[in-house]
Amino acid sequence: MIDGTWEPGPAVRWEDAFLSGNGRHGAMVYGDPADDRVIVNHHALVRPNGSERVRPPELADRLGRLQDALLAGEVTAAEEFGAGRPLVWVQPFHPGFQTRIRRDRAPHEDEETAGYRREVDFGTGEVSASYGAWRSRVFVSRADDVIVQHVTDPGLDADVWLDHLLPGAPARLAVGRSTVLAPGGARLALRVGYPGGEQAYTGVTVVRVDGGTVSVAGDGVRVEGARALTLTTRVHRGAGGPGFGTLWSGLPDEEYAALLARHRPPHRAAYGRASLTLRDTAGERELPGSELLRRPESPALLERLFAAGRYHLLSASGSLPPRLTGVWTGDWDTAWSGAFTTNANLNLQISSAAATALPEVTEAHAALVYGQLDHWRDNARAIFGARGIVAPSHTDGESGHTRHFQRAYPLHLWTAGADWLLQPLVEHAEVTSGTPDRRLTGALVEVALFYEDFLTREDPDGRVAVVPSYSPENRPANASWGTVNATMDIAAARHALTTAAAHAPDHPSATHWRALAARLPGPLVNEDGALAEWAWPGLEETYDHRHLSHLYPVWPLDEINPYDTPGEAAAAHRALELRGAENDSAHGHLHHALIAARLRDPARVARALEAVLGGDFFHDSLMSAHYPSRDVYNADAAHTLPSAVVESLVQSTPGRLVLLPALPARYPSGELRGVRTRFGAALDLSWSGTEATAVLRPTRDARVDLRTGDAFALTETRPGRPPAPLELTAGVDRVLTLGPRRHTGP
């Protein structure tokens, strides 16, 4: 199966629970017929820890002295800039509780998995499990914003309750319950107060019983002789919040089929916009996910992970984009607070949204960005004494204030974040209308205003110097982390200034922004022939690191590419060759694949994919881990993998289309449908060997430079000559046929 996965047994670990979500609520489904558990998550569930009141440090009056010291060669000067402040992590994301339906008639031990099947349908978002006459079905409704669970079993006798005792739960939670019998069922409520404060969250569940009797028992209800149960659950977080009655009154009390019928169309429409089909799957397509994961070379595995990645990304994006764990966790002790880590992870996770037609993801990302602009303005003023905006490296989704200082991770010195986080919104605008809307244009202007105030220092040659500067999360071999002219910072400044000038040409500072961008230093090629991570003489490289921040000009900016800047592209490729994997973080491998694809290196793309597919990064749920051997539940690999696949097959800018630039040899034939390009056309691509067909369906007129990978050439092109630019007309399909290339070249 492509649009789903299945397992022959219930989940034992919460990491293996199948997932459903609507971008606000998330459900983790074990599918255990004896004790049917569904862990309830919500994007808003973050535990107060004091960080919500922390503001950015007031450091602007010390900035000039720091800049003087760094420019004078004091390589550790930045270590004292903000020193003495305690390290404060953002509010940690946590699970809410689990609904439990514990049956009296449990399967006999030696029959527990005989005939059992647990599966998730990516096309509907429905998770189901069956064993004999028992069946459980769960989905998270996009129409009604509730978690819906339906259990059928003739003569069902079971206890039903809401259980807050999940791994890592603090001992001093203040727990209150309410159980009310109602016609045809009951209403359960659970209010959980955080230790040491008035903040709380509430879960409410309507239990609808078909047949049988219901009575209050223990912390929930006792159901006897029922034919079916339907549980409808919603979470609210706030200081006390509305009364249980108010929350109950907002929950739909309807048949499961009616609820599913309202949910299915919006979910199916979003998920079904794009797809990947690989041929030569040799009958492996119907294997359980756990079995496919033991066959990392199988095209069927990549096929399923591509589909699962889009499904999970869509399901985790709504009120906010995906956290480090998407919108799911089964443990209160979530690594790195389950936050949004913005200096790499978040952008990698959402990188397929524009190309694979998931505007829902981009809209969720926009909600995070625009909801925090006031805090980003505070960061710019307090730390740098500047107008405009500076984004933090971590956020819990509520506060956008910079508060994370460590000697080894001076994240408050990172100035590239606003440009980096706005770039997905720029790409979305290019894919859809072709131009940013007023809100995005306003944010782009604010980034340029920051650089106008911040970029006031020069190097000895009179070029603008970015100081202080920080390359996440690396340091020069012979200097401290905070330094001068990190390549990512330079690229972000140049891109922000030129982009704002292009989209706000009538702004009084537009001409100055262009001039300021022109005075920034160009890329520095080091003694190894590689694009340097710091464009400042004397700073030595640290190659063995998981981040590839200095290759920001290659991906996603496309300012360095093999077509317009071949010399710089060669230096970037050399930097990629020299880059180590450090601790084998999944995001590092897939970031590597994205950049290798832009640099037309299919062998390197293939090795990066192999490292992830063969490194035991995926749980049976097809959600991923941060490290090999399924260590640390983390969505980076699951959500980023579709983007790495797309980039190896199709790349686009507003003026260029690249077909099959870095196709791994392991996947010689297949079809990618529904891709959106940044010049406003949908694209379907099929390939087999060295032949391929692309169908473009433009929504606006465009003139596009067409390029192909080294093995392919447009059949209508005369040998030795590049193809003429494509002239596309809105509403008129264009079919491109590719054959084997007989001459090398771009």
Helices and strands as residue ranges (DSSP letters): E 4-7, G 14-16, E 18-21, E 25-29, E 35-42, G 51-53, H 60-71, G 77-80, E 97-103, G 109-111, E 117-121, E 126-131, E 134-140, E 147-163, E 174-182, E 185-193, E 200-210, E 213-217, E 220-238, H 244-249, H 256-271, E 275-278, G 284-286, H 289-292, H 299-315, G 335-338, E 340-341, H 345-349, H 359-371, H 373-384, E 394-395, G 411-413, H 417-431, H 438-454, E 457-458, E 464-465, H 487-503, H 510-518, G 549-551, H 566-578, H 586-598, H 602-613, E 625-627, E 631-633, H 636-649, E 650-653, E 656-659, E 669-676, E 681-688, E 691-698, E 702-708, E 712-714, E 726-728, E 734-740
